[in-house]
Amino acid sequence: MNYLRMEGEQLPAFKKINSPLDLKKLTLAEMNELAGEIRQQLIESVSRSGGHLAANLGVVELSIALHYVYDTPHDKIIWDVGHQSYVHKILTGRGDRMSTLRQYGGISGFPKSEESPYDAFNTGHSSTSISAALGMALARDVQDQHYSVIAVTGDGALTGGMTYEALNHAGNAGLDLTVILNDNEMSISKNVGAMSSYLNRLRTDPSYARTKDEIEGVLSRIPGIGPNIARAAGRFKDTVKYLMVPGIWFEELGFTYIGPVNGHNLEELITVLGNVRKMKGPVLVHVITQKGRGYQPALNDPDLFHGIGPFDINTGKTDRRLLPTYTEIFGQFMVDKGREDDRVAAITAAMASGTGLKNFALKFPQRFFDVGICEQHAVTMAAGMAKAGLKPVVCIYSTFLQRAYDQILHDVALQNLPVIFAIDRAGLVGEDGPTHHGVFDLAYLRSIPNFTIMAPADENEFLDMLNTAFTINGPTALRYPRGIGAGVEIEPQRRILEIGKSQTLREGKDLGIVAIGRSVEMARDLTTILAEYGIEATLLNARFVKPLDADAITALARKSSRLVTIEDNCLQGGFGSAVVELLADYNINADVLRLGIPDEFIEQGKAEILFQYLNLDPESMVETIIDHWPDLIPNATWELRKIGEN
Ligand SMILES: Cc1ncc(C[n+]2csc(CCOP(=O)(O)OP(=O)(O)O)c2C)c(N)n1
């Protein structure tokens, strides 16, 4: 394959596709040609913008077949997680915008109804598609409308509890609904769990092949095929390599199971889906695909190419970073801690590499638990472990931990169990956008009794906080951002921090600034700029969101009566709110300016761009502060500077 084409140049078959209607004019040979071109386009686009490559390379033929057979957007396709929807985007008129993928103002890396009528339902978090599809199918029937609803879900998504809740309901409801199970044996890493083993048996064990009678039974339910043709099932099976195996588990739930189907054979896919479209009741089509198909580096390492930053198209290599990320620092800490204490256990919900636990898993396989995409189960399981004497560390991204709110509250906090929550990707995560920004955790955690909540300002403080977390006899949350930290040199000596104690980083008479986590670094730059205007600020690194350092914060508010809070969390209920509540409780009348994420969902884009868009970069924050308290600076100077800039 020629990986090096000119940016923006379109390939012959690719050029012809502006909508699924164009697809329907192609011959099978042309569609196969198109599949090759789409793979090339995907590799090129993702090499520039980063994104979810491997899963998309695996669903090229499936996406083509779906849009060929079904009448979209009248028929609704719901992509589970949605990270595999790039091919669907290309086929539905967005091929020419692939160069803007995941960028600020560009097309989203996930299905987005606001972007296209072909994106039937917004997704980003796993295992929601069958529930959403069922909801649409129910609404369709209640309103006596007529269209097909298809949920495309992965075998990884099948480890998530919502899937079973939806299958349970759908099988019983018995209405027309199609679930495509896109089985590539991979979640992000190798898939886990008993269901994964079951699917593996369906794929490989010939004893699961259906008897002729059973095949006839299923085929006779297809309108237009009927009993006579069904009797020729053996021939039918041979001609289109159409295998029907019991999938007894799905059948028992009320689904007609069809498969396994070769997800890279367009002819087979189109034939099978064409028949499925006519079938009544809930149907599950088991499609076998290969993650990373068509690009050797992705085939070699589908885990890395699940979600990857920009890479060299010829070698598949990404740029090496000089500084370690928070995730990497956490991973090393866990290995050290695991060695020191054999009660330390690590739990991930299908994100072993994303959360930095790969080495811990290798070194302590008995104490490493990848439970699949089931954050709720992960949290309650950790509660059980803590109750029974282990020291569990639950490592989940901020956005996915939202799933487990009740488990955190009811199973962990209510029993005051010492579970440590390592909350990675807190704050704005960048290109994955609104489904993935981790900007709500401070708000959703801080209302829960018994919790200690910390956020580090730099790498050393992060390690000290992790160290401190193991000394706390109750639930503890540590939230830290995606990527590298402040870049400080890591000191060998670890400390135990005093719980609820902030750190004063700078003293100044004009106003007080209290920042938390990643915002502390920005606040430092902000105070430097303020000083250039002759404004001297006191800067507190809060370290703890709960308990707050009431002494230091109230003293600061009393001293200056002008207080700024800075956080990369939602303002509603977040850190600044905690400070305001504290001052109200102490009856302190201070003017508090809260800076953070406003009450809206934040778009995708590089974090630096998003911070600017939100006026949360140091320069913009200076402007906001001076606009809020114009008397801090002789007006003329400020206005002159602004004029000078324009
Ligand atoms: C609730 C939740 N937890 C974790 C993730 C992160 N995640 C994104 S894709 C993925 C794996 C999905 O595997 P599968 O459904 O088999 O799809 P594939 O990538 O193999 O096509 C995971 C764990 C998520 N999106 N949502």
The ligand as an ORCA input file, in Angstrom:
! r2SCAN-3c Opt
* xyz 1 1
  C     -17.553      3.393     30.146
  C     -16.297      3.351     29.327
  N     -15.182      2.831     29.852
  C     -14.044      2.791     29.122
  C     -14.016      3.268     27.849
  C     -12.723      3.309     27.068
  N     -12.815      2.449     25.861
  C     -13.016      2.989     24.655
  S     -13.105      1.830     23.464
  C     -12.829      0.602     24.556
  C     -12.753     -0.804     24.067
  C     -13.969     -1.187     23.342
  O     -13.824     -2.471     22.853
  P     -14.868     -3.013     21.825
  O     -16.233     -2.686     22.277
  O     -14.574     -4.454     21.586
  O     -14.596     -2.166     20.534
  P     -13.333     -2.231     19.540
  O     -12.434     -1.107     19.920
  O     -12.674     -3.550     19.690
  O     -13.950     -2.048     18.212
  C     -12.677      1.101     25.844
  C     -12.404      0.294     27.030
  C     -15.203      3.825     27.345
  N     -15.270      4.363     26.129
  N     -16.315      3.841     28.097
*
